[in-house]
Amino acid sequence: MDITNYYAESIISKIAYNLGRGVKAVQVVTTQSINPLKAIGAVTIGWGSISAIVNMTRYKKGKISKKEAVVVTANESVGLGLAAGLGLFTSNLLRTYLLAASTVSVLPFTIGVIVTATTKVVWDCKTKKNMLW
């Protein structure tokens, strides 16, 4: 019996396949530890690059000075890098504790995201208040 065309490709099957891949990705992120120091480096470089492109565009349009572009880029990249590192550290710490006690793996991930967001907001409030142009 030939079953090559048994499952017809449809929009629903494609959506289901991609959702399954997404769940697998979330499972990896929520059950495995990620080195916070590597995350700080990766996020700092990644976000710094994005911030540099945005601020270079703003500089070329004359909206900010060169000094402002450099300071804002450095502030954004370091702030988000540190926030991601702290969030991952918290997530890894909770994961170690909770996985020893239960199989709940989404909770450490969620708390890590909350810590990351909160740290970034606090960083922005503290540093933007002290930035002198």
C-alpha positions in Angstrom: 0.0 0.0 0.0 1.4 3.4 -1.0 0.9 6.0 1.7 3.0 8.8 0.2 -0.1 11.0 -0.3 -2.0 9.7 2.7 -1.7 13.1 4.5 -2.7 15.8 2.1 -0.8 19.0 2.6 -3.2 21.6 3.8 -3.0 24.9 5.6 -4.2 23.1 8.8 -1.5 20.5 8.6 1.2 23.1 8.0 0.0 25.1 11.0 -0.1 22.0 13.1 3.5 21.1 12.0 4.8 24.5 12.8 3.0 24.6 16.1 4.7 21.3 17.0 8.1 22.7 16.1 7.4 25.8 18.2 6.4 23.6 21.2 9.6 21.7 20.8 11.6 24.9 20.8 9.8 26.1 24.0 10.4 22.7 25.6 14.2 23.1 24.9 14.2 26.6 26.3 12.2 25.7 29.4 14.0 22.5 30.3 17.6 23.2 29.6 20.0 25.6 31.3 21.5 28.4 29.3 24.7 30.0 30.4 23.9 33.5 31.5 27.4 34.8 30.6 27.0 33.6 27.0 23.5 35.1 26.9 24.9 38.5 28.1 27.4 38.5 25.2 25.0 37.3 22.6 22.2 39.7 23.6 24.6 42.6 23.9 26.0 42.1 20.5 22.7 41.3 18.8 20.7 44.2 20.4 23.7 46.5 20.1 23.7 45.9 16.4 20.0 46.6 16.1 20.3 49.7 18.2 23.3 50.9 16.2 21.4 50.7 13.0 18.4 52.5 14.4 20.6 55.3 16.0 22.7 55.6 12.8 19.5 56.2 10.9 18.4 58.8 13.4 21.9 60.5 13.3 21.8 60.6 9.5 18.4 62.3 9.6 19.8 64.9 12.0 17.5 63.9 14.9 20.4 63.1 17.3 24.1 64.0 17.5 26.9 61.5 17.0 27.6 61.4 20.8 23.9 60.7 21.5 23.9 57.9 19.0 26.9 56.2 20.6 25.7 56.7 24.2 22.2 55.5 23.5 23.5 52.4 21.5 25.9 51.5 24.4 23.2 52.0 27.0 20.6 49.9 25.2 23.0 47.0 24.4 24.5 46.8 27.9 21.2 47.3 29.6 19.4 44.5 27.7 22.5 42.2 27.9 22.6 42.5 31.7 18.8 42.2 31.9 18.9 39.0 29.8 21.7 37.6 31.9 20.0 38.3 35.2 16.7 36.8 33.8 18.5 33.6 32.7 20.3 33.3 35.9 17.0 33.5 37.8 15.4 31.1 35.4 18.2 28.6 35.8 18.2 28.9 39.5 14.4 28.3 39.7 14.6 25.5 37.1 17.2 23.7 39.3 15.0 24.0 42.3 11.6 23.2 40.7 12.7 20.4 38.5 14.1 18.6 41.6 10.7 19.0 43.2 8.3 18.7 40.3 8.1 18.7 36.5 6.9 22.3 36.1 9.2 23.8 33.5 7.2 26.8 32.2 7.3 28.6 35.5 11.1 29.3 35.6 11.0 30.5 32.0 8.1 32.8 32.7 9.7 34.2 35.9 13.0 34.7 33.9 11.1 36.7 31.3 9.5 38.9 34.0 12.9 39.4 35.7 14.4 40.4 32.4 11.7 42.9 31.5 11.7 44.4 35.0 15.5 44.7 35.0 15.4 46.5 31.6 12.8 48.9 32.8 14.7 49.7 36.0 18.0 50.1 33.9 16.3 52.5 31.5 14.8 54.6 34.3 18.1 54.8 36.2 20.4 55.4 33.3 18.2 57.8 31.2 17.7 60.0 34.2 21.5 60.3 34.6 22.4 60.7 31.0 23.8 64.2 30.2 23.9 65.2 26.6 
